[in-house]
Amino acid sequence: MRLDRIEREESVLVDVINCMRQRDLNDPSMTCQTVDVSEEGMQFSSELDIPVNTRLELRLDLETSLYRL
């Protein structure tokens, strides 16, 4: 079953917690843009290539709307 995706561009703060493939990516913070958000995930665009299995911390503030995910 495909869940509804909310297509919306919002700023998201991304902190790289652990990147095993590219150690030089560890600990940077960057502001990215969401592409869409759903109950099971979020797609965002970044200027950096982030390898699969990289642990991230994300902060997304939606002041104008309430979404239950």
MOWO-V965609 format. One record per backbone hydrogen bond with DSSP energy under -1.0 kcal/mol. CO is the residue of the C=O (numbers start at 1). NH is the residue of the N-H. E is the energy in kcal/mol with one decimal. If there is no record, write none. Layout:
CO;NH;E / CO;NH;E
This chain:
6;37;-1.8 / 10;34;-2.7 / 12;32;-2.9 / 13;59;-2.0 / 14;30;-2.3 / 15;57;-2.5 / 16;27;-1.9 / 18;55;-2.7 / 22;25;-2.1 / 23;26;-1.5 / 25;28;-1.2 / 28;16;-2.2 / 30;14;-3.1 / 32;12;-2.3 / 33;45;-3.1 / 36;43;-2.8 / 37;6;-3.5 / 41;38;-3.0 / 43;35;-3.4 / 43;36;-1.4 / 45;33;-1.5 / 51;54;-1.3 / 55;17;-2.5 / 55;18;-1.6 / 57;15;-2.6 / 59;13;-2.3
